[in-house]
Amino acid sequence: MPDIPVWNKCGNRCVMCANTVSFNRGPSARYRLRAQIGRFERYLAGVPAYAKNAGNPAALNLTGGEPAQNPDFLKLLAYFRKRTPGRELALLSNGRRFCDADFAKAALLAGGKPFSVAVPLHGAGPASHDAVTRVPGSFRQTLAGLRNLFAYKRPGQTVEIRLVLHRGSVKNLGPLLRLLLREFSGFGGWRAVALHYELVGRAARGSTALDLGLEASAAAVNACAPLIKKFGEFRLYHFPLCLLKPVLRAKAWVSLPPEDRAYPPACGACAVKGSCVGLTPRGLARFGTAGVRPVEEK
Ligand code: SF4
């Protein structure tokens, strides 16, 4: 099922935002309830209506901007739930609106099951998190939102906490993992995901504050292997297997579609190429193949 941009505005101004400026600054009328329903009904009738992942048989991905800022968000969530029974609704949110306990309860009720909410957390405290979102107070709201989601989620609902690694956040990984273990170890039905940032949207422009190659990103993940082992479920997105310690490779997912993956010539001799996400064409062009080497045995 397709990726659906539920709303084009966002209250955060994240340094690695994957949205373009033109998307965020465009008019919002096409994201309101009636326009969204019209588009989705056309999609269900077989008319091409969405740009990304239309052929994906798995989840209906609800993205933004910040979906929960749409004034029609709860009605839209209930509509998508009703029109896709049994399919996973996968919501990507900055988590801030869920600091309102009543809003969190209403969203979890409307999302039904299966329903997952993915929320990025960028640091273990206000200074480090808010430096990435560039909005003072966002850490406090996002952490409160996560606490509400954990408190009120039901069977069939999953919380995913994302740690997006780039030059401005990679130093936060260890403290962030310790925070998550302290806060949420006692709960079931959740996972943590560490992912290397994508060179799309604003992040594609690059900057010295943002640019980080995969080798340095994977080194930070490898250094945290003892902490990662303590999580019930932990995933790694966008990391080539050869850059990861062997003990972490089973946690790596092929997290990008074929058109966003690139395999340099060295990969031809690799025993695990079939289960490796490789590099991205843009990452290859900007950072080269440093550190990539064939794995000899599965
Ligand atoms: S050599 Fe290529 S295919 Fe093999 S693990 Fe590294 S990036 Fe993946």
Residues whose N, C-alpha, C, O or C-beta is under 5 A from the ligand:
A	BS01	SF4	P240 L241 C242 A266 C267 C270 V272 K273 C276 G278 V292 R293 P294 V295
